[in-house]
């Protein structure tokens, strides 16, 4: 009996130690390899600006209740099935924002979802998409963020129930769902298509809302971009594959126009959380919007995931 | 007998309420579709796909003003759900703000109507009117498909 008890305690200790090891942010780098953080020269601020709008940073991080999309004081509440997240301050404020960061810390945050002091970020911050960006683009984006105004004040903490409040557990989630792969261009496709895929799947992180998620919170891979329940809980996010229920009947110009003005071919103005997205994509150049449209037009049709049962009136 | 009469009246009233409710939902959907349809011509002109036509532009602006007047009256408390409505609960939480959006839409359309005389003034003034569409949908509509 005593032996059994000792064995049990040893097993538990081993289990706890295993969990601790597996969930360490450094373990992720051991498994996936450390990202390239070498940055050659001074940042290209114009490219950084493009990536800032393509990446939609302002949608979550701009201080709510004011019109300047470049004041990134954070504080916006994002309600999700896992609890409420509060977007942090990413303005260049030295104490409350990212003013004290170096570029390598920024690249790790964007590609590995880890903070400078080694804590995991929750994937409400879409690093599963941002990991496609390379060191040079990320350095340009970081350079651009540094030119914005410093905003004082910190966002409230996330409000998450157990077990989602255990950040450490995210280490396992990342080992399962964060592949660490930077975008590679496909030489068999045009430069425009490759640019479009990069913008859509990388900084643009379209799939983060336009895909259904499994109970783990990870995107269902074979349903990518086919739409899904709004992660914030109301309504349904549209299918943007070439399925009939999606963008099959839209021309490339129709998609580019939507990204520019927010109007569908029927002159319905998109709303909800796509509203702020249009405020971002309207700042891009026509060539980039055209490239995103080119890539979306090339996607295979995927049927939308089933709608939630309609509530009785 | 009295009981039957009361019951009949109650049922009739209930039925009217249901009809009225699905009625306003259908009405506001029709009006919004009309606004979208009215935008086709000026939208094409803005993109340079169709030639500028002042009469069509003014017609669209009149449609907007008419819609902006009718719409705010079509959201009674009993029309929060039902039909194919995509109205967000926010409308009833913030009815004053919701109505302000329509007032601004009407005012912007009226202002543009006075300012637009030719293609140049059209291109300078019309986009500001269209900004109202997305601005309102962002807050007060829930996308369902």
Interface residues (C-beta under 8 A of the other chain):
Chain A: X230 X234 X235 X236 X237 X238 X245 X257 X261 X262 X263 X266 X267 X268 X269 X270 X271 X272 X274 X275 X276 X278 X311 X313
Chain B: X35 X36 X37 X39 X40 X43 X47 X81 X82 X86 X88 X130 X133 X134 X135 X136 X137 X138 X139 X140 X141 X142 X143 X144 X145
